[in-house]
Amino acid sequence: MAINPLPTQRGFILAAVLWTIAIMLIAVGIFHSYVQRKLAVANQSKAHIEQRLDAISTEQTVLYLLATSRMTLAGMTFNQLAKAQVLDENVSSIAAVGDELWFDSTVYQGVGSANFSLQDMSGLVSLNVRDYTFLSALIDSYEHDSGIKSRLLAALSDYIDEDDIISLGGAEKHDYLAKGMAEPANDFLRTVPELKKVMGWQNWLSLHPEIQLQNWFSLRRFSIMNLNAVPKSLLVPLFGVDGDMAEKVVKIRRTNPLRSIDEFGLLIGKGIPVDEEYFRYFPSNELSLRIWNKRGGQAQLISLQLTPNGLLGPWQVDYEYSVQSVDNNNEALAIRQSALFNHPLGDDR
């Protein structure tokens, strides 16, 4: 005769089974959460690696193009002159072709998810110079007090000169120490942000946040400006034109680059009170390459010189560091003659 389990025994077995199932479900949930976290970390790492590879690929491709392509007044072209054209006196090797990659901070799409821009340093306002013609003009657009402007320029001059002699309105070592500031380098600025270490400049720049420190200034040691490479955003305050006129200048010089200051004056409808000797129209060998991911994050700024006959290679990197990634107001352009890059910014893919 079979003996049936007591009701209490059946209840205990049922509770034990339910608890076991519950524990298993909890364990499965914990394991699933663990796996999801690991997958998320792996996906983030994969995305980071892909973004880094895109940036490196873009950097190396641009450097290669800069070292092997021909320059015109408008920028870098992928169109090489035939031998017959080289020998033809009627063919200008520097005339715009129409396929140029511009050196005025125009944004381009690089490899994969990378964006990049190139800026001819001679299209920016130089800081490491003795002649502050352009820097003075830029300050005038924001500062109506001539005394403040004089002190800013004098302080910068004292900061980069080698002596301890104080200029009128300037500052030297004891002035900095008296205000608890690091003493001046008495040498050329190493980076553009170092300008904020010059007495008076950080406070003045904070009063004018519209001044684009990273986009408008260079560390060149020559007071010469390439009018074909001045960014659109800088044309407005530097030459006193409005946004529409700046846009017009940018569009015209892409196919008909400027060749004289008189031509520029006629284009903007006003005279330029600066001698012709302060301007140039052909790209310099000093460039700034900026690369960033279109999904966000910081940009890598690379300052370089083209050295086609250099012992160490066709280019030389002076310095590089990370900067805030900002959208540029110049429209994008496809590199039509090269399959090395993707579609231009804004294209639907």
BALUMZA-398664 format. One record per residue (C-alpha): residue number from 1; x, y, z. Coordinates in Angstrom, 1 decimal. Layout:
<recs>
<rec nr="NUM" c1="X" c2="Y" c3="Z"/>
...
</recs>
This chain:
<recs>
<rec nr="1" c1="0.0" c2="0.0" c3="0.0"/>
<rec nr="2" c1="1.6" c2="3.3" c3="-1.2"/>
<rec nr="3" c1="1.9" c2="6.1" c3="1.3"/>
<rec nr="4" c1="1.2" c2="9.6" c3="0.0"/>
<rec nr="5" c1="3.4" c2="12.5" c3="1.2"/>
<rec nr="6" c1="1.9" c2="14.7" c3="3.8"/>
<rec nr="7" c1="0.5" c2="18.1" c3="2.7"/>
<rec nr="8" c1="3.3" c2="19.9" c3="4.6"/>
<rec nr="9" c1="5.9" c2="17.9" c3="2.7"/>
<rec nr="10" c1="4.3" c2="18.7" c3="-0.6"/>
<rec nr="11" c1="4.2" c2="22.4" c3="0.3"/>
<rec nr="12" c1="7.9" c2="22.3" c3="1.3"/>
<rec nr="13" c1="8.9" c2="20.7" c3="-1.9"/>
<rec nr="14" c1="6.9" c2="23.3" c3="-3.9"/>
<rec nr="15" c1="8.5" c2="26.2" c3="-2.0"/>
<rec nr="16" c1="11.9" c2="24.7" c3="-2.5"/>
<rec nr="17" c1="11.3" c2="24.4" c3="-6.2"/>
<rec nr="18" c1="10.0" c2="27.9" c3="-6.5"/>
<rec nr="19" c1="13.0" c2="29.3" c3="-4.5"/>
<rec nr="20" c1="15.4" c2="27.4" c3="-6.7"/>
<rec nr="21" c1="13.7" c2="28.8" c3="-9.8"/>
<rec nr="22" c1="13.8" c2="32.3" c3="-8.4"/>
<rec nr="23" c1="17.5" c2="32.0" c3="-7.5"/>
<rec nr="24" c1="18.2" c2="30.7" c3="-11.0"/>
<rec nr="25" c1="16.3" c2="33.6" c3="-12.5"/>
<rec nr="26" c1="18.2" c2="36.1" c3="-10.4"/>
<rec nr="27" c1="21.5" c2="34.4" c3="-11.4"/>
<rec nr="28" c1="20.6" c2="34.5" c3="-15.0"/>
<rec nr="29" c1="19.6" c2="38.2" c3="-14.7"/>
<rec nr="30" c1="22.9" c2="39.0" c3="-13.0"/>
<rec nr="31" c1="24.8" c2="37.1" c3="-15.7"/>
<rec nr="32" c1="22.8" c2="38.8" c3="-18.5"/>
<rec nr="33" c1="23.5" c2="42.3" c3="-17.0"/>
<rec nr="34" c1="27.2" c2="41.4" c3="-16.7"/>
<rec nr="35" c1="27.3" c2="40.3" c3="-20.3"/>
<rec nr="36" c1="25.5" c2="43.4" c3="-21.4"/>
<rec nr="37" c1="28.0" c2="45.6" c3="-19.6"/>
<rec nr="38" c1="30.9" c2="43.8" c3="-21.1"/>
<rec nr="39" c1="29.4" c2="44.1" c3="-24.5"/>
<rec nr="40" c1="28.8" c2="47.8" c3="-24.0"/>
<rec nr="41" c1="32.4" c2="48.2" c3="-23.0"/>
<rec nr="42" c1="33.6" c2="46.2" c3="-26.0"/>
<rec nr="43" c1="31.4" c2="48.2" c3="-28.4"/>
<rec nr="44" c1="32.7" c2="51.4" c3="-27.0"/>
<rec nr="45" c1="36.3" c2="50.2" c3="-27.3"/>
<rec nr="46" c1="35.6" c2="49.1" c3="-30.9"/>
<rec nr="47" c1="34.1" c2="52.4" c3="-31.7"/>
<rec nr="48" c1="37.0" c2="54.3" c3="-30.2"/>
<rec nr="49" c1="39.5" c2="52.2" c3="-32.1"/>
<rec nr="50" c1="37.6" c2="52.7" c3="-35.3"/>
<rec nr="51" c1="37.5" c2="56.5" c3="-34.7"/>
<rec nr="52" c1="41.2" c2="56.5" c3="-34.0"/>
<rec nr="53" c1="41.9" c2="54.5" c3="-37.1"/>
<rec nr="54" c1="39.8" c2="56.9" c3="-39.2"/>
<rec nr="55" c1="41.7" c2="59.9" c3="-37.7"/>
<rec nr="56" c1="45.1" c2="58.3" c3="-38.3"/>
<rec nr="57" c1="44.1" c2="57.3" c3="-41.9"/>
<rec nr="58" c1="42.9" c2="60.8" c3="-42.6"/>
<rec nr="59" c1="46.0" c2="62.4" c3="-41.2"/>
<rec nr="60" c1="48.4" c2="60.2" c3="-43.2"/>
<rec nr="61" c1="46.3" c2="60.6" c3="-46.4"/>
<rec nr="62" c1="46.3" c2="64.4" c3="-46.1"/>
<rec nr="63" c1="50.0" c2="64.5" c3="-45.3"/>
<rec nr="64" c1="50.7" c2="62.3" c3="-48.4"/>
<rec nr="65" c1="48.6" c2="64.5" c3="-50.6"/>
<rec nr="66" c1="50.3" c2="67.7" c3="-49.3"/>
<rec nr="67" c1="53.7" c2="66.2" c3="-50.1"/>
<rec nr="68" c1="52.8" c2="65.0" c3="-53.6"/>
<rec nr="69" c1="50.2" c2="67.5" c3="-54.9"/>
<rec nr="70" c1="50.7" c2="70.8" c3="-56.7"/>
<rec nr="71" c1="49.9" c2="74.1" c3="-55.2"/>
<rec nr="72" c1="48.0" c2="77.0" c3="-56.9"/>
<rec nr="73" c1="46.8" c2="80.4" c3="-55.6"/>
<rec nr="74" c1="43.6" c2="78.7" c3="-54.5"/>
<rec nr="75" c1="45.1" c2="75.8" c3="-52.6"/>
<rec nr="76" c1="46.2" c2="72.2" c3="-53.2"/>
<rec nr="77" c1="45.1" c2="70.7" c3="-56.6"/>
<rec nr="78" c1="45.2" c2="67.1" c3="-57.7"/>
<rec nr="79" c1="45.6" c2="68.2" c3="-61.3"/>
<rec nr="80" c1="49.2" c2="67.8" c3="-62.4"/>
<rec nr="81" c1="50.5" c2="69.9" c3="-65.4"/>
<rec nr="82" c1="51.6" c2="67.9" c3="-68.4"/>
<rec nr="83" c1="55.1" c2="68.4" c3="-69.7"/>
<rec nr="84" c1="53.9" c2="70.4" c3="-72.6"/>
<rec nr="85" c1="52.1" c2="72.8" c3="-70.3"/>
<rec nr="86" c1="55.1" c2="73.2" c3="-68.1"/>
<rec nr="87" c1="57.1" c2="74.4" c3="-71.1"/>
<rec nr="88" c1="54.3" c2="76.6" c3="-72.4"/>
<rec nr="89" c1="54.9" c2="80.2" c3="-71.4"/>
<rec nr="90" c1="51.2" c2="80.9" c3="-71.7"/>
<rec nr="91" c1="50.2" c2="78.4" c3="-69.0"/>
<rec nr="92" c1="50.4" c2="79.6" c3="-65.5"/>
<rec nr="93" c1="51.4" c2="76.9" c3="-63.0"/>
<rec nr="94" c1="49.8" c2="78.8" c3="-60.1"/>
<rec nr="95" c1="46.4" c2="79.7" c3="-61.7"/>
<rec nr="96" c1="43.4" c2="78.2" c3="-60.0"/>
<rec nr="97" c1="42.2" c2="74.9" c3="-61.5"/>
<rec nr="98" c1="38.8" c2="74.5" c3="-59.7"/>
<rec nr="99" c1="39.4" c2="71.3" c3="-57.9"/>
<rec nr="100" c1="41.5" c2="72.7" c3="-55.1"/>
<rec nr="101" c1="41.4" c2="71.7" c3="-51.5"/>
<rec nr="102" c1="41.3" c2="75.1" c3="-49.8"/>
<rec nr="103" c1="43.6" c2="76.2" c3="-46.9"/>
<rec nr="104" c1="41.1" c2="78.5" c3="-45.2"/>
<rec nr="105" c1="39.7" c2="76.1" c3="-42.5"/>
<rec nr="106" c1="37.0" c2="74.8" c3="-44.8"/>
<rec nr="107" c1="35.6" c2="71.5" c3="-43.3"/>
<rec nr="108" c1="36.0" c2="68.3" c3="-45.3"/>
<rec nr="109" c1="35.0" c2="64.8" c3="-44.7"/>
<rec nr="110" c1="37.9" c2="62.5" c3="-44.3"/>
<rec nr="111" c1="38.2" c2="58.7" c3="-43.9"/>
<rec nr="112" c1="35.2" c2="57.1" c3="-42.3"/>
<rec nr="113" c1="33.8" c2="59.2" c3="-39.5"/>
<rec nr="114" c1="36.6" c2="61.7" c3="-39.4"/>
<rec nr="115" c1="36.3" c2="65.4" c3="-40.5"/>
<rec nr="116" c1="39.3" c2="67.6" c3="-41.1"/>
<rec nr="117" c1="40.3" c2="71.1" c3="-42.1"/>
<rec nr="118" c1="43.5" c2="72.7" c3="-43.3"/>
<rec nr="119" c1="44.6" c2="76.3" c3="-42.6"/>
<rec nr="120" c1="47.5" c2="78.1" c3="-44.1"/>
<rec nr="121" c1="49.2" c2="79.8" c3="-41.2"/>
<rec nr="122" c1="49.8" c2="82.9" c3="-43.3"/>
<rec nr="123" c1="46.1" c2="83.4" c3="-43.5"/>
<rec nr="124" c1="45.9" c2="84.1" c3="-39.7"/>
<rec nr="125" c1="47.1" c2="86.9" c3="-37.4"/>
<rec nr="126" c1="50.7" c2="86.3" c3="-36.4"/>
<rec nr="127" c1="51.6" c2="86.7" c3="-32.7"/>
<rec nr="128" c1="55.4" c2="86.1" c3="-32.7"/>
<rec nr="129" c1="56.2" c2="89.2" c3="-34.7"/>
<rec nr="130" c1="57.6" c2="92.7" c3="-34.1"/>
<rec nr="131" c1="55.2" c2="94.4" c3="-36.4"/>
<rec nr="132" c1="51.7" c2="94.2" c3="-35.0"/>
<rec nr="133" c1="49.9" c2="95.7" c3="-38.0"/>
<rec nr="134" c1="47.3" c2="93.0" c3="-38.3"/>
<rec nr="135" c1="47.0" c2="92.3" c3="-34.6"/>
<rec nr="136" c1="46.4" c2="96.0" c3="-34.0"/>
<rec nr="137" c1="43.7" c2="96.1" c3="-36.6"/>
<rec nr="138" c1="42.0" c2="93.1" c3="-35.1"/>
<rec nr="139" c1="42.0" c2="94.6" c3="-31.6"/>
<rec nr="140" c1="40.6" c2="97.8" c3="-33.0"/>
<rec nr="141" c1="37.4" c2="95.9" c3="-34.0"/>
<rec nr="142" c1="36.7" c2="95.1" c3="-30.3"/>
<rec nr="143" c1="38.6" c2="97.8" c3="-28.3"/>
<rec nr="144" c1="37.9" c2="101.5" c3="-28.6"/>
<rec nr="145" c1="40.3" c2="102.5" c3="-25.8"/>
<rec nr="146" c1="43.6" c2="103.1" c3="-27.4"/>
<rec nr="147" c1="45.3" c2="103.0" c3="-24.0"/>
<rec nr="148" c1="44.2" c2="99.4" c3="-23.4"/>
<rec nr="149" c1="45.3" c2="98.4" c3="-26.9"/>
<rec nr="150" c1="48.7" c2="99.9" c3="-26.4"/>
<rec nr="151" c1="49.2" c2="98.1" c3="-23.1"/>
<rec nr="152" c1="48.1" c2="94.8" c3="-24.6"/>
<rec nr="153" c1="50.6" c2="95.1" c3="-27.5"/>
<rec nr="154" c1="53.4" c2="96.3" c3="-25.2"/>
<rec nr="155" c1="52.9" c2="93.4" c3="-22.7"/>
<rec nr="156" c1="53.0" c2="90.9" c3="-25.6"/>
<rec nr="157" c1="56.2" c2="92.5" c3="-26.9"/>
<rec nr="158" c1="57.8" c2="92.4" c3="-23.5"/>
<rec nr="159" c1="56.7" c2="88.8" c3="-23.0"/>
<rec nr="160" c1="58.5" c2="87.5" c3="-26.2"/>
<rec nr="161" c1="61.6" c2="89.7" c3="-26.3"/>
<rec nr="162" c1="64.8" c2="88.5" c3="-24.7"/>
<rec nr="163" c1="65.5" c2="91.5" c3="-22.4"/>
<rec nr="164" c1="64.1" c2="92.7" c3="-19.1"/>
<rec nr="165" c1="63.6" c2="96.2" c3="-20.3"/>
<rec nr="166" c1="60.0" c2="97.3" c3="-19.8"/>
<rec nr="167" c1="58.2" c2="98.9" c3="-22.7"/>
<rec nr="168" c1="55.9" c2="101.9" c3="-22.2"/>
<rec nr="169" c1="52.8" c2="100.3" c3="-20.8"/>
<rec nr="170" c1="54.4" c2="96.8" c3="-20.8"/>
<rec nr="171" c1="55.3" c2="94.3" c3="-18.1"/>
<rec nr="172" c1="58.4" c2="92.3" c3="-17.2"/>
<rec nr="173" c1="59.3" c2="89.7" c3="-14.5"/>
<rec nr="174" c1="58.7" c2="91.7" c3="-11.4"/>
<rec nr="175" c1="55.3" c2="92.9" c3="-12.6"/>
<rec nr="176" c1="54.2" c2="89.3" c3="-13.1"/>
<rec nr="177" c1="55.6" c2="88.1" c3="-9.7"/>
<rec nr="178" c1="53.9" c2="91.1" c3="-8.0"/>
<rec nr="179" c1="50.5" c2="89.8" c3="-9.3"/>
<rec nr="180" c1="51.3" c2="86.2" c3="-8.5"/>
<rec nr="181" c1="51.6" c2="85.2" c3="-12.1"/>
<rec nr="182" c1="54.2" c2="83.0" c3="-13.8"/>
<rec nr="183" c1="57.1" c2="85.1" c3="-15.0"/>
<rec nr="184" c1="57.3" c2="85.8" c3="-18.8"/>
<rec nr="185" c1="59.1" c2="83.4" c3="-21.0"/>
<rec nr="186" c1="61.1" c2="86.1" c3="-22.8"/>
<rec nr="187" c1="60.8" c2="83.9" c3="-25.8"/>
<rec nr="188" c1="58.4" c2="83.3" c3="-28.7"/>
<rec nr="189" c1="55.0" c2="81.8" c3="-27.8"/>
<rec nr="190" c1="55.0" c2="78.0" c3="-28.1"/>
<rec nr="191" c1="51.3" c2="77.7" c3="-28.5"/>
<rec nr="192" c1="48.5" c2="80.1" c3="-29.2"/>
<rec nr="193" c1="46.7" c2="79.5" c3="-25.8"/>
<rec nr="194" c1="50.0" c2="80.8" c3="-24.2"/>
<rec nr="195" c1="48.7" c2="84.3" c3="-25.1"/>
<rec nr="196" c1="46.5" c2="84.0" c3="-22.0"/>
<rec nr="197" c1="49.6" c2="84.0" c3="-19.9"/>
<rec nr="198" c1="50.6" c2="87.4" c3="-21.1"/>
<rec nr="199" c1="49.7" c2="90.1" c3="-18.7"/>
<rec nr="200" c1="46.3" c2="91.6" c3="-19.4"/>
<rec nr="201" c1="45.4" c2="89.3" c3="-22.2"/>
<rec nr="202" c1="43.4" c2="86.7" c3="-20.3"/>
<rec nr="203" c1="41.1" c2="89.3" c3="-18.8"/>
<rec nr="204" c1="40.7" c2="91.1" c3="-22.1"/>
<rec nr="205" c1="39.9" c2="87.9" c3="-24.1"/>
<rec nr="206" c1="37.3" c2="86.9" c3="-21.4"/>
<rec nr="207" c1="35.5" c2="90.2" c3="-22.2"/>
<rec nr="208" c1="35.4" c2="89.3" c3="-25.8"/>
<rec nr="209" c1="34.4" c2="85.6" c3="-26.1"/>
<rec nr="210" c1="33.6" c2="86.1" c3="-29.8"/>
<rec nr="211" c1="37.3" c2="86.2" c3="-30.5"/>
<rec nr="212" c1="38.3" c2="82.8" c3="-31.8"/>
<rec nr="213" c1="41.7" c2="82.3" c3="-30.2"/>
<rec nr="214" c1="42.5" c2="78.9" c3="-31.8"/>
<rec nr="215" c1="41.0" c2="79.8" c3="-35.2"/>
<rec nr="216" c1="42.4" c2="83.3" c3="-35.8"/>
<rec nr="217" c1="45.9" c2="83.4" c3="-34.6"/>
<rec nr="218" c1="49.2" c2="81.8" c3="-35.6"/>
<rec nr="219" c1="52.7" c2="81.6" c3="-34.2"/>
<rec nr="220" c1="54.4" c2="82.6" c3="-37.5"/>
<rec nr="221" c1="57.3" c2="85.1" c3="-37.2"/>
<rec nr="222" c1="56.4" c2="87.0" c3="-40.3"/>
<rec nr="223" c1="53.9" c2="89.9" c3="-40.6"/>
<rec nr="224" c1="52.6" c2="88.8" c3="-44.0"/>
<rec nr="225" c1="49.1" c2="87.6" c3="-44.7"/>
<rec nr="226" c1="47.7" c2="85.4" c3="-47.5"/>
<rec nr="227" c1="44.4" c2="87.0" c3="-48.5"/>
<rec nr="228" c1="43.4" c2="83.8" c3="-50.2"/>
<rec nr="229" c1="43.6" c2="81.9" c3="-47.0"/>
<rec nr="230" c1="42.0" c2="84.2" c3="-44.4"/>
<rec nr="231" c1="39.0" c2="82.2" c3="-42.8"/>
<rec nr="232" c1="35.6" c2="83.7" c3="-43.5"/>
<rec nr="233" c1="35.1" c2="84.3" c3="-39.8"/>
<rec nr="234" c1="38.3" c2="86.4" c3="-39.6"/>
<rec nr="235" c1="37.5" c2="88.5" c3="-42.7"/>
<rec nr="236" c1="34.7" c2="90.3" c3="-40.8"/>
<rec nr="237" c1="36.6" c2="91.8" c3="-37.8"/>
<rec nr="238" c1="40.0" c2="92.1" c3="-39.5"/>
<rec nr="239" c1="38.9" c2="94.1" c3="-42.6"/>
<rec nr="240" c1="35.6" c2="95.5" c3="-41.3"/>
<rec nr="241" c1="33.2" c2="93.7" c3="-43.8"/>
<rec nr="242" c1="29.9" c2="92.2" c3="-43.0"/>
<rec nr="243" c1="29.1" c2="88.5" c3="-43.2"/>
<rec nr="244" c1="27.6" c2="88.6" c3="-46.7"/>
<rec nr="245" c1="30.6" c2="90.4" c3="-48.1"/>
<rec nr="246" c1="32.9" c2="87.8" c3="-46.4"/>
<rec nr="247" c1="30.9" c2="85.0" c3="-48.0"/>
<rec nr="248" c1="31.3" c2="86.7" c3="-51.4"/>
<rec nr="249" c1="35.0" c2="87.0" c3="-51.0"/>
<rec nr="250" c1="35.4" c2="83.4" c3="-50.1"/>
<rec nr="251" c1="33.3" c2="82.2" c3="-53.1"/>
<rec nr="252" c1="35.1" c2="84.4" c3="-55.6"/>
<rec nr="253" c1="38.6" c2="83.6" c3="-54.5"/>
<rec nr="254" c1="38.0" c2="79.8" c3="-54.9"/>
<rec nr="255" c1="37.9" c2="80.2" c3="-58.7"/>
<rec nr="256" c1="39.5" c2="83.6" c3="-59.1"/>
<rec nr="257" c1="42.1" c2="84.0" c3="-56.3"/>
<rec nr="258" c1="43.2" c2="87.4" c3="-55.3"/>
<rec nr="259" c1="46.4" c2="88.7" c3="-56.7"/>
<rec nr="260" c1="46.7" c2="92.2" c3="-55.3"/>
<rec nr="261" c1="45.5" c2="94.4" c3="-52.4"/>
<rec nr="262" c1="43.9" c2="96.8" c3="-54.9"/>
<rec nr="263" c1="41.9" c2="93.9" c3="-56.3"/>
<rec nr="264" c1="40.8" c2="93.0" c3="-52.8"/>
<rec nr="265" c1="39.9" c2="96.6" c3="-52.0"/>
<rec nr="266" c1="37.7" c2="96.8" c3="-55.2"/>
<rec nr="267" c1="36.0" c2="93.6" c3="-54.2"/>
<rec nr="268" c1="35.0" c2="94.7" c3="-50.7"/>
<rec nr="269" c1="34.3" c2="98.3" c3="-51.8"/>
<rec nr="270" c1="36.8" c2="100.0" c3="-49.5"/>
<rec nr="271" c1="40.5" c2="100.9" c3="-49.3"/>
<rec nr="272" c1="42.9" c2="98.8" c3="-47.2"/>
<rec nr="273" c1="45.3" c2="101.1" c3="-45.3"/>
<rec nr="274" c1="48.1" c2="98.5" c3="-45.4"/>
<rec nr="275" c1="51.0" c2="98.4" c3="-47.9"/>
<rec nr="276" c1="51.1" c2="95.7" c3="-50.5"/>
<rec nr="277" c1="54.3" c2="94.3" c3="-49.0"/>
<rec nr="278" c1="52.3" c2="92.9" c3="-46.1"/>
<rec nr="279" c1="50.3" c2="90.5" c3="-48.3"/>
<rec nr="280" c1="50.9" c2="87.4" c3="-50.2"/>
<rec nr="281" c1="48.6" c2="85.3" c3="-52.4"/>
<rec nr="282" c1="50.3" c2="81.9" c3="-52.7"/>
<rec nr="283" c1="50.1" c2="79.2" c3="-49.9"/>
<rec nr="284" c1="53.0" c2="79.1" c3="-47.4"/>
<rec nr="285" c1="54.7" c2="76.0" c3="-46.3"/>
<rec nr="286" c1="53.3" c2="76.4" c3="-42.7"/>
<rec nr="287" c1="49.9" c2="74.7" c3="-42.3"/>
<rec nr="288" c1="47.6" c2="73.6" c3="-39.5"/>
<rec nr="289" c1="45.7" c2="70.3" c3="-39.9"/>
<rec nr="290" c1="42.7" c2="69.8" c3="-37.6"/>
<rec nr="291" c1="41.1" c2="66.3" c3="-37.4"/>
<rec nr="292" c1="38.0" c2="65.4" c3="-35.3"/>
<rec nr="293" c1="35.2" c2="62.8" c3="-35.2"/>
<rec nr="294" c1="31.9" c2="64.0" c3="-36.6"/>
<rec nr="295" c1="30.1" c2="62.3" c3="-33.6"/>
<rec nr="296" c1="31.8" c2="64.7" c3="-31.2"/>
<rec nr="297" c1="34.9" c2="64.8" c3="-28.9"/>
<rec nr="298" c1="38.0" c2="66.9" c3="-29.1"/>
<rec nr="299" c1="40.0" c2="67.7" c3="-32.2"/>
<rec nr="300" c1="43.6" c2="67.0" c3="-32.8"/>
<rec nr="301" c1="45.5" c2="70.1" c3="-34.0"/>
<rec nr="302" c1="48.7" c2="69.4" c3="-35.9"/>
<rec nr="303" c1="51.0" c2="72.3" c3="-36.8"/>
<rec nr="304" c1="53.4" c2="71.3" c3="-39.6"/>
<rec nr="305" c1="55.8" c2="72.6" c3="-42.2"/>
<rec nr="306" c1="56.1" c2="71.3" c3="-45.8"/>
<rec nr="307" c1="59.8" c2="70.4" c3="-46.3"/>
<rec nr="308" c1="60.0" c2="68.9" c3="-49.8"/>
<rec nr="309" c1="63.8" c2="69.0" c3="-49.7"/>
<rec nr="310" c1="64.2" c2="68.2" c3="-46.0"/>
<rec nr="311" c1="66.6" c2="65.6" c3="-44.8"/>
<rec nr="312" c1="63.9" c2="64.1" c3="-42.4"/>
<rec nr="313" c1="61.1" c2="63.9" c3="-45.0"/>
<rec nr="314" c1="58.7" c2="66.0" c3="-47.0"/>
<rec nr="315" c1="57.0" c2="67.4" c3="-43.9"/>
<rec nr="316" c1="57.8" c2="68.2" c3="-40.4"/>
<rec nr="317" c1="55.4" c2="68.3" c3="-37.4"/>
<rec nr="318" c1="56.2" c2="71.2" c3="-35.1"/>
<rec nr="319" c1="53.7" c2="70.4" c3="-32.4"/>
<rec nr="320" c1="50.2" c2="68.8" c3="-31.9"/>
<rec nr="321" c1="47.7" c2="68.9" c3="-29.1"/>
<rec nr="322" c1="44.0" c2="68.5" c3="-28.5"/>
<rec nr="323" c1="41.6" c2="71.5" c3="-28.8"/>
<rec nr="324" c1="37.9" c2="72.0" c3="-28.6"/>
<rec nr="325" c1="36.1" c2="70.7" c3="-31.7"/>
<rec nr="326" c1="34.0" c2="73.4" c3="-33.2"/>
<rec nr="327" c1="32.0" c2="73.6" c3="-36.5"/>
<rec nr="328" c1="33.5" c2="75.9" c3="-39.1"/>
<rec nr="329" c1="31.3" c2="78.3" c3="-41.0"/>
<rec nr="330" c1="32.8" c2="77.6" c3="-44.4"/>
<rec nr="331" c1="30.9" c2="75.2" c3="-46.5"/>
<rec nr="332" c1="32.3" c2="71.8" c3="-47.3"/>
<rec nr="333" c1="33.7" c2="70.5" c3="-50.6"/>
<rec nr="334" c1="34.1" c2="67.0" c3="-52.1"/>
<rec nr="335" c1="37.5" c2="66.0" c3="-53.2"/>
<rec nr="336" c1="36.2" c2="65.2" c3="-56.6"/>
<rec nr="337" c1="39.5" c2="64.0" c3="-58.1"/>
<rec nr="338" c1="40.3" c2="61.5" c3="-55.4"/>
<rec nr="339" c1="38.6" c2="58.4" c3="-54.1"/>
<rec nr="340" c1="40.6" c2="58.5" c3="-50.9"/>
<rec nr="341" c1="37.9" c2="60.2" c3="-49.0"/>
<rec nr="342" c1="34.1" c2="59.8" c3="-48.7"/>
<rec nr="343" c1="31.3" c2="62.2" c3="-49.7"/>
<rec nr="344" c1="31.4" c2="65.8" c3="-48.6"/>
<rec nr="345" c1="29.8" c2="66.9" c3="-45.4"/>
<rec nr="346" c1="26.0" c2="67.1" c3="-45.6"/>
<rec nr="347" c1="25.6" c2="64.6" c3="-48.3"/>
<rec nr="348" c1="23.0" c2="61.9" c3="-47.7"/>
<rec nr="349" c1="24.5" c2="58.4" c3="-47.8"/>
</recs>
